[in-house]
Amino acid sequence: MAPATLLISHELPNLTYAPNSERFDLSWEAPLSTLLGLGRAAGADLVEFFLERVNYISCLAEEDKITSISPRLTTGAGVRVFRGTGDCYVSTNDLSFAGLRAALEKALLLLGLNLPSAQAYVPEIHLELLRDYSGQKGKDFWLGTCSSIQETGEILLGASAEIARATQHLQSRRISYFRDWQEILVAASDGTFARDIRLTQSAGASVLCADGEHRTSIGERKGDTSNPDFLRAWDYQTTAADVSEAAGRMLRADYIESGTYPVIMANQFGGVIFHEACGHLLETTQIERQTTPFIDQKGEKIAHENLTAWDEGISSGAFGTIDMDDEGMPAQRTLLIERGILKNFLSDRAGSLRTGHPRTGSGRRQSYAFAAASRMRNTYIAPGDYSLDDLLASVDKGLYCKRMGGGSVGATGQFNFAVEEAYLIENGKITKPLKGATLIGEAKEIMNRISMCSQDLGLAAGFCGSVSGSIYVTVGQPHIKVDSITVGGR
């Protein structure tokens, strides 16, 4: 319960709280509401606390051995203070009442605010009834039912052996896995009070193959949220077959000639280009920095009329799915682009305050060490009206990009992405494999050249780094046709 009466500032050092140290529950309401009231009494317009506990482990198998097991246990909190359009963030790993109070005091001082005088009254902050997504969905039992270290090692070694059996000219192989369990609690002076548990897992395989002067490397990764049995259910036989088949085809592939081509991009991880080249430019973080070409184009055409795109946090099991964001706002669907027209930006609390765009449940952060910022969740181009055969038939000579690799994106949307697995398209048919392709372009131009989208939407797990650290996201799309794009090669 929130404090029943107003407190006087000098009484605070005498207050004692004993919240549950093993779980973020209702016992945290009293100390947090008191601290929020203290921040408001100091002159802050809004105060927000973010509490976190993490149980993380990663495991790596190289060849036929487990070469690394890395656990991490962390606990901490961050406090964000807003005054006008400015804000300040301070983090601490001391979750005692005194530790949280000290972090609040530092944040206030950085904004030119001081704790109230000894005789000042501290306003009562009424927090909402705890929105406990963990309790509602049975998440409190997830961690205990995940794969043990022994089982994890056995599965990874099994996957490594399967890759060795399936792959020719194999030089090295790596199988990796991580499990990231996170409990969070958000309390803010606007009444927000919400708790969640997240479970993110990922497993991947990569190979290096060589035969004389011919070399190729191929990787594939799967990811999931909310399934404690993810690793047990991982079909590593299929992963091994896909990776070995792709490596076999690309090992002796010819190098592509540089030029400008029409390109068909595969579904699933092909969506990384939209994520990087356009998605980031629709975050209010970019509006604040004046680094997006779309800053004043809401309601205007920024893409081909056949392109519609979404960002959401609600797809079951997807890598960027969240029941609430890191500011306590429930997840939702956000229409970014509808038939080429820019409809919405992605906005967190600070972004909404400074740009006027409404919050979209997109306030995300890597950990308590970072303030939340506007970030993507599950971001994808929507399925269209065509089949893959329709897309291929529209290309006389071009490139089919089946598997994307790494890349980079400039501040205003210039990008280049390597293609791990590509094929020549001739007269509407996929023919010989090609390697060494790099896609080069600029977001504002490329969005208007995505003229056809097929019906086979696919999603893929990804990782995204930005101002609030590295977070888990989904990229995705159906097969798409880009009418023309610069392709670097030999």
C-alpha positions in Angstrom: 0.0 0.0 0.0 1.1 3.6 -0.6 1.9 5.7 2.5 -1.4 6.6 4.3 -0.3 10.1 5.3 2.1 12.7 4.2 5.7 12.3 5.3 8.0 15.1 6.5 11.4 15.1 4.8 13.4 14.8 8.1 11.5 11.6 8.9 12.9 9.7 5.9 16.3 8.6 7.4 14.3 6.9 10.2 12.1 4.9 7.8 12.9 1.2 7.4 11.7 -1.1 4.7 12.4 -4.8 4.1 11.2 -5.6 0.6 11.6 -9.1 -0.7 15.2 -9.6 -1.9 14.3 -12.7 -3.9 11.4 -11.3 -5.9 9.9 -8.0 -7.0 6.5 -8.1 -5.4 4.1 -5.8 -3.5 6.6 -5.4 -0.7 8.5 -2.9 -3.0 5.5 -0.6 -3.3 6.0 1.3 -0.1 9.7 2.2 -0.5 9.3 3.1 -4.2 6.2 5.3 -3.7 8.1 7.1 -0.9 11.1 7.7 -3.1 8.9 8.8 -6.0 7.2 11.3 -3.7 10.6 12.6 -2.5 11.7 13.2 -6.1 8.5 15.1 -6.9 8.9 17.2 -3.7 12.4 18.1 -5.0 10.8 19.7 -8.1 11.0 16.8 -10.6 8.2 16.7 -13.1 8.4 12.9 -13.2 10.5 10.2 -11.6 10.8 6.6 -12.7 12.6 3.6 -11.2 13.6 0.5 -13.1 14.6 -2.6 -11.1 16.2 -5.7 -12.6 17.5 -9.1 -11.7 19.2 -11.2 -14.4 20.3 -14.9 -14.6 22.2 -15.4 -17.8 24.3 -18.2 -19.1 26.0 -18.9 -22.5 27.7 -22.1 -23.8 29.9 -22.6 -26.7 30.9 -25.9 -28.5 33.8 -25.9 -30.8 34.5 -29.0 -32.8 33.8 -31.9 -30.3 34.3 -30.0 -27.0 32.5 -27.5 -24.8 35.0 -24.7 -24.8 33.1 -22.0 -22.8 30.4 -21.8 -20.2 29.8 -18.2 -19.0 27.2 -17.5 -16.3 26.2 -14.0 -15.1 24.0 -12.9 -12.2 23.2 -9.2 -11.8 20.9 -7.1 -9.8 20.5 -3.4 -10.1 18.3 -0.4 -10.5 18.1 2.9 -12.5 16.3 6.1 -11.7 15.3 8.6 -14.3 14.3 12.1 -13.4 12.5 14.5 -15.8 12.4 18.3 -15.5 10.8 20.1 -18.4 12.2 18.5 -21.6 15.4 17.5 -19.9 16.1 14.3 -18.0 18.9 12.5 -16.2 19.6 8.9 -15.5 21.6 7.3 -12.7 22.1 3.5 -12.0 23.2 1.6 -9.0 23.6 -2.0 -7.9 22.5 -1.1 -4.3 18.8 -1.9 -4.0 18.5 -0.9 -0.4 16.3 2.1 0.5 19.4 4.1 1.2 21.1 3.0 -2.0 18.0 3.9 -4.1 17.7 7.3 -2.3 21.4 8.1 -3.0 20.9 7.4 -6.7 17.8 9.6 -6.8 19.7 12.4 -5.1 22.5 12.2 -7.7 20.0 12.4 -10.5 18.2 15.4 -9.0 21.5 17.2 -8.4 22.5 16.7 -12.1 19.3 18.6 -13.0 19.9 21.3 -10.6 17.4 20.0 -8.0 18.0 19.4 -4.3 16.3 17.1 -1.8 13.6 19.0 0.1 14.3 20.8 3.3 13.9 18.9 6.6 10.4 20.3 7.2 9.1 19.9 3.7 6.2 17.5 3.0 6.7 14.6 0.7 3.6 14.1 -1.5 1.9 10.7 -1.5 2.3 8.8 -4.8 -0.6 6.5 -5.6 0.7 3.6 -7.6 -1.7 1.5 -9.7 -2.5 -2.0 -8.6 0.5 -4.1 -9.6 0.3 -5.3 -13.2 2.1 -8.6 -12.8 2.5 -10.1 -16.2 4.6 -12.9 -14.7 1.9 -14.1 -12.3 -0.8 -13.8 -15.0 1.1 -16.1 -17.4 2.9 -18.5 -15.1 6.4 -17.1 -15.8 7.7 -17.5 -12.3 8.4 -21.1 -13.0 10.2 -20.7 -16.3 13.8 -20.5 -15.0 13.6 -23.8 -13.1 12.4 -25.7 -16.2 15.0 -24.6 -18.6 17.7 -27.0 -19.8 20.4 -27.7 -17.2 24.1 -27.1 -18.0 24.6 -30.8 -18.5 21.7 -31.1 -20.9 22.8 -28.0 -22.7 26.2 -29.4 -23.3 24.8 -32.7 -24.6 22.5 -30.9 -27.1 25.3 -28.6 -28.4 27.7 -31.5 -28.8 25.0 -33.5 -30.6 24.4 -30.5 -33.0 28.2 -30.3 -33.6 28.4 -34.0 -34.4 25.5 -33.7 -36.8 27.2 -30.8 -38.7 30.4 -32.8 -38.9 28.5 -35.7 -40.4 26.5 -33.6 -42.9 29.2 -31.1 -44.1 32.0 -31.7 -46.7 35.3 -29.9 -46.7 34.7 -28.7 -43.1 37.5 -26.8 -41.5 35.8 -25.6 -38.3 32.4 -25.6 -36.6 30.9 -23.7 -33.7 27.6 -24.2 -31.9 26.5 -21.6 -29.5 23.6 -21.1 -27.0 22.5 -18.5 -24.5 19.7 -18.2 -22.0 18.8 -14.7 -20.7 16.3 -14.7 -17.8 15.2 -11.2 -16.6 12.8 -10.0 -13.9 11.9 -6.3 -14.0 9.8 -3.9 -11.9 8.9 -0.4 -13.1 7.5 2.3 -10.8 6.9 5.9 -11.8 5.4 9.0 -10.3 2.6 9.0 -12.9 1.3 5.8 -11.1 2.9 3.2 -13.3 3.6 0.0 -11.3 4.3 -3.2 -13.3 6.4 -6.4 -13.1 7.4 -8.9 -15.8 9.7 -11.8 -16.3 11.3 -12.4 -19.7 13.1 -15.5 -21.0 15.1 -15.1 -24.2 17.0 -18.0 -25.7 19.0 -18.5 -28.9 21.0 -21.3 -30.5 23.1 -21.1 -33.6 25.6 -22.9 -35.8 28.3 -21.6 -38.0 30.8 -23.4 -40.3 34.0 -22.6 -42.2 34.6 -24.8 -45.3 37.7 -24.8 -47.5 38.9 -26.8 -50.5 42.2 -25.5 -51.9 41.8 -21.8 -52.7 38.0 -22.0 -52.3 36.5 -20.9 -48.9 33.1 -20.0 -47.5 31.5 -19.4 -44.2 27.8 -19.9 -43.4 25.8 -19.4 -40.2 22.3 -19.7 -39.0 20.6 -18.8 -35.7 17.2 -19.5 -34.1 15.7 -17.6 -31.2 12.7 -17.6 -28.9 11.0 -15.9 -26.1 8.7 -17.5 -23.5 9.5 -21.2 -24.1 11.6 -23.0 -21.4 11.8 -26.0 -23.6 13.3 -24.1 -26.6 16.7 -25.9 -26.6 15.1 -29.3 -26.2 12.8 -28.6 -29.1 15.6 -27.1 -31.3 15.7 -29.1 -34.6 19.4 -29.0 -35.0 19.3 -31.7 -37.7 17.5 -29.3 -40.0 19.8 -26.5 -39.0 22.8 -28.7 -39.8 21.3 -29.7 -43.2 20.6 -26.1 -44.2 24.0 -24.8 -43.2 25.9 -27.7 -44.8 23.9 -27.5 -48.0 24.4 -23.7 -48.3 28.2 -24.1 -47.6 28.4 -26.8 -50.3 26.8 -24.6 -52.9 28.8 -21.5 -52.1 32.2 -23.1 -51.7 33.1 -23.0 -55.4 30.6 -20.3 -56.5 31.7 -17.7 -59.0 32.2 -14.1 -57.8 29.5 -11.7 -58.8 30.4 -8.8 -61.1 29.7 -5.3 -59.7 26.8 -3.5 -61.2 23.2 -2.4 -60.7 20.7 -5.2 -60.6 17.1 -6.0 -59.8 17.2 -8.1 -56.6 14.9 -10.6 -55.0 15.5 -10.8 -51.3 14.5 -13.9 -49.3 12.0 -13.7 -46.4 12.9 -14.0 -42.7 16.4 -12.5 -42.1 16.3 -10.6 -45.4 14.3 -8.1 -43.3 17.5 -6.9 -41.7 17.9 -4.3 -44.4 14.5 -2.7 -43.6 15.4 -2.8 -39.9 18.7 -1.1 -40.4 18.1 1.2 -43.4 14.6 2.4 -42.4 13.4 1.1 -39.0 16.0 3.1 -37.1 15.1 6.2 -38.9 11.6 5.9 -37.6 12.7 6.0 -33.9 12.1 9.3 -32.1 15.7 9.1 -31.0 16.6 10.0 -34.6 14.2 12.9 -34.7 15.7 14.3 -31.5 19.1 14.2 -33.2 17.9 15.5 -36.5 19.4 12.5 -38.2 16.4 11.0 -40.1 15.4 12.1 -43.6 11.8 11.3 -42.6 11.6 13.8 -39.7 8.7 15.9 -41.2 7.2 13.3 -43.5 4.5 11.7 -41.3 1.4 11.3 -43.6 3.5 11.6 -46.7 4.7 8.9 -49.2 8.2 7.6 -48.3 8.0 4.1 -49.9 6.5 2.2 -52.8 2.7 1.9 -52.7 3.0 -1.9 -52.4 5.0 -1.6 -49.2 3.3 -1.8 -45.7 5.4 -2.3 -42.5 4.7 -2.9 -38.9 6.5 -2.9 -35.5 4.9 -4.8 -32.6 5.7 -6.6 -29.4 2.9 -9.3 -29.5 3.8 -12.1 -31.9 3.9 -15.3 -29.9 7.5 -16.5 -29.2 9.2 -13.9 -31.5 12.6 -12.6 -30.4 11.4 -9.1 -29.9 8.1 -9.9 -28.1 7.5 -8.2 -24.8 4.4 -8.0 -22.6 5.4 -4.5 -21.5 8.3 -2.2 -22.5 11.0 -1.1 -20.1 8.9 1.9 -19.0 5.9 -0.3 -18.0 3.7 0.4 -21.0 1.8 -2.6 -22.4 3.0 -4.0 -25.8 1.0 -3.1 -28.9 1.1 -3.1 -32.7 2.4 0.1 -34.4 1.7 0.7 -38.1 4.8 2.3 -39.5 4.1 2.5 -43.2 0.8 1.8 -45.0 0.9 1.4 -48.8 4.0 3.7 -48.9 2.6 6.4 -46.5 4.5 7.1 -43.3 1.9 6.6 -40.5 3.8 6.5 -37.1 7.2 6.8 -35.4 8.4 4.6 -32.6 8.4 6.6 -29.3 9.4 6.1 -25.7 8.6 8.5 -22.8 11.4 10.9 -23.5 10.9 10.8 -27.2 7.2 11.6 -26.8 8.0 14.5 -24.4 10.5 16.1 -26.8 8.9 15.3 -30.2 5.2 15.2 -29.5 4.8 11.7 -31.1 2.7 9.4 -28.9 4.3 6.6 -26.9 4.2 3.3 -28.7 5.4 0.9 -26.0 8.9 1.1 -27.5 11.0 2.2 -24.5 13.7 -0.5 -24.4 17.1 -1.0 -22.8 19.8 -3.6 -22.5 19.8 -3.5 -18.7 19.4 -1.2 -15.6 22.7 0.5 -16.7 20.9 2.2 -19.6 18.1 4.7 -19.8 15.3 3.4 -22.0 15.1 4.8 -25.6 12.8 4.3 -28.6 13.7 1.0 -30.1 12.2 -1.6 -32.4 10.6 -4.9 -31.3 9.3 -7.2 -34.0 9.7 -5.2 -37.2 8.7 -6.5 -40.6 7.4 -5.7 -44.1 3.8 -7.1 -44.4 3.0 -9.8 -46.9 1.8 -8.6 -50.3 -0.3 -9.9 -53.2 2.3 -11.8 -55.2 3.9 -15.3 -55.2 7.6 -15.9 -55.3 7.2 -17.2 -58.8 5.6 -13.8 -59.7 8.6 -12.0 -58.4 11.1 -14.2 -60.2 9.2 -14.0 -63.4 9.5 -10.2 -63.4 13.4 -10.4 -63.5 15.3 -11.1 -66.7 18.7 -10.9 -65.1 19.3 -10.2 -61.5 20.3 -11.5 -58.1 18.5 -13.7 -55.6 19.8 -13.0 -52.0 18.9 -16.0 -50.0 21.0 -15.5 -46.9 22.2 -12.1 -45.6 25.4 -11.5 -43.7 26.7 -8.5 -41.7 26.7 -4.9 -42.7 26.7 -1.3 -41.6 24.3 1.7 -41.8 25.2 5.4 -41.7 23.4 7.9 -39.5 21.0 9.0 -42.2 20.3 5.7 -43.9 23.3 4.9 -46.2 23.9 1.1 -45.9 26.0 -1.8 -47.2 25.3 -5.5 -46.4 27.2 -8.6 -47.3 25.2 -11.5 -48.8 26.3 -14.9 -47.6 24.3 -16.9 -50.1 23.3 -15.6 -53.5 22.2 -16.9 -56.9 21.9 -15.5 -60.4 18.4 -15.0 -61.8 18.2 -15.6 -65.5 14.9 -15.3 -67.5 12.9 -15.7 -64.3 14.7 -18.7 -63.0 17.3 -19.2 -60.2 20.5 -20.6 -61.7 24.1 -20.6 -60.5 25.4 -19.6 -57.1 27.4 -16.4 -56.7 29.5 -15.1 -53.9 31.1 -11.8 -52.8 28.0 -9.7 -53.2 27.4 -6.6 -51.2 24.2 -4.5 -51.4 24.8 -0.8 -51.3 22.1 1.9 -51.1 20.4 4.7 -49.3 17.2 4.2 -47.3 15.2 7.0 -48.9 15.8 5.7 -52.3 15.5 2.0 -51.7 12.1 2.1 -50.0 10.6 3.4 -53.2 12.1 0.6 -55.2 10.5 -2.3 -53.2 7.8 -2.8 -55.8 6.6 -6.4 -55.1 6.0 -8.3 -51.9 5.1 -12.0 -51.8 2.7 -13.7 -49.4 5.2 -15.7 -47.4 6.1 -13.6 -44.4 8.8 -15.0 -42.3 10.5 -13.7 -39.1 14.0 -14.2 -37.8 15.9 -13.5 -34.6 18.3 -10.6 -34.4 20.3 -8.3 -32.2 20.2 -4.5 -32.3 22.7 -2.1 -30.8 21.9 1.6 -30.2 21.9 4.3 -27.6 20.3 2.1 -24.9 22.6 -0.9 -25.5 22.1 -4.2 -27.2 18.5 -5.7 -27.3 16.7 -8.7 -28.8 14.6 -7.9 -31.9 12.9 -9.7 -34.7 13.5 -8.8 -38.3 11.2 -10.1 -41.1 9.6 -9.8 -44.5 8.1 -11.9 -47.2 10.2 -12.3 -50.4 10.5 -8.8 -51.9 11.6 -7.4 -55.2 13.9 -4.4 -55.3 13.7 -2.9 -58.8 17.4 -1.8 -58.8 20.2 -1.7 -56.3 24.0 -1.3 -56.5 25.8 -4.6 -56.0 29.4 -4.6 -55.1 31.5 -7.5 -56.2 34.7 -8.2 -58.2 
